[in-house]
Amino acid sequence: MRIEFMVDSALRCLRQALDRIHQMELKLKPSKCILGCPSSNFLGHVASANAITSQPPRTLKAIAAIPPPQDFDGMRAFLRLASYYCQEVPQFAQIVKLSHDLKKQNKKTTRLSTI
């Protein structure tokens, strides 16, 4: 009985989603539609019933490959990128505190390598 309820509920949600897609005149590519899977990878993130998270090993490799910033504009750009992943990094605020303090000094012409 419980399984029937879950299947009926899932089919009802699927029908609502497909109706909404049809109302918005969107199109789906059947070869890219996967139904009934517990999670899915999408644009470097894993979407599941519980949460949407980034793929840490892949993300860390990409961030580590970025060359160190050479000026304050480069540092600001890096901090914006890193801030997107702040929930994935334990104690992120403490790690970037020095960078934020340097940014506040407003010395656009100073090279970071001389600080």
C-alpha positions in Angstrom: 0.0 0.0 0.0 2.8 2.5 0.9 4.7 1.8 -2.3 1.6 2.5 -4.4 1.1 5.8 -2.6 4.7 6.8 -3.3 4.5 5.8 -7.0 1.2 7.7 -7.4 2.6 10.8 -5.7 5.7 10.7 -7.9 3.7 10.3 -11.0 1.4 13.2 -10.0 4.5 15.4 -9.4 5.9 14.3 -12.8 2.6 15.1 -14.5 2.6 18.6 -12.9 6.1 19.3 -14.0 5.5 18.1 -17.5 2.3 20.2 -17.7 4.2 23.2 -16.5 6.9 22.7 -19.1 4.2 22.4 -21.8 2.5 25.6 -20.6 5.8 27.5 -20.8 6.2 26.1 -24.3 9.6 24.6 -23.4 10.9 21.5 -25.1 12.7 18.5 -23.6 15.3 16.4 -25.3 14.2 12.8 -24.4 17.8 11.5 -24.7 18.8 13.8 -21.9 15.8 13.0 -19.6 16.5 10.5 -16.8 13.6 9.6 -14.5 13.8 7.8 -11.2 17.5 8.4 -10.4 18.4 9.4 -6.8 20.7 12.2 -7.9 22.0 13.9 -11.1 25.1 15.8 -12.1 24.5 19.2 -13.7 27.0 22.0 -14.4 29.5 20.8 -11.8 26.8 20.3 -9.1 25.1 17.2 -7.8 21.3 17.6 -7.4 19.5 15.2 -5.1 16.3 15.1 -3.1 18.2 16.4 -0.1 20.4 19.2 -1.4 22.3 20.7 -4.3 26.1 20.6 -3.7 29.2 21.2 -5.8 31.5 18.4 -6.8 34.4 19.2 -4.4 37.3 17.4 -6.1 36.5 18.9 -9.4 35.9 22.3 -7.9 39.1 22.3 -5.9 41.1 21.3 -9.0 39.6 24.2 -11.0 40.3 26.8 -8.2 43.8 25.5 -7.6 44.6 25.9 -11.3 43.8 29.6 -11.2 47.1 31.6 -11.2 47.6 33.8 -8.1 46.2 37.3 -8.5 48.9 40.0 -9.2 46.8 43.1 -8.3 43.8 44.1 -6.3 41.4 43.7 -9.2 42.6 40.1 -9.7 42.2 39.5 -6.0 38.7 40.8 -6.1 37.9 38.5 -9.0 39.3 35.5 -7.2 37.4 36.3 -4.0 34.1 36.6 -6.0 34.8 33.1 -7.5 35.9 31.6 -4.2 32.9 33.1 -2.3 30.6 31.1 -4.6 32.0 27.9 -3.0 32.2 29.3 0.6 29.7 26.7 1.9 31.9 23.9 0.7 35.0 25.2 2.5 35.2 24.9 6.3 36.1 28.2 8.1 36.0 30.1 4.8 35.6 33.5 6.5 38.7 33.0 8.5 40.7 31.9 5.5 39.9 34.9 3.4 39.9 37.5 6.2 43.4 38.8 5.3 42.4 39.1 1.6 39.4 41.2 2.6 41.5 43.4 4.9 43.9 44.0 2.0 41.0 44.8 -0.3 39.8 47.4 2.2 43.1 49.3 2.0 42.1 50.5 -1.5 45.6 50.5 -3.0 44.8 49.6 -6.6 48.3 50.3 -7.8 50.1 48.2 -5.2 51.2 44.8 -6.5 50.2 41.9 -4.3 53.6 40.2 -4.6 55.2 43.2 -2.8 52.9 43.0 0.3 
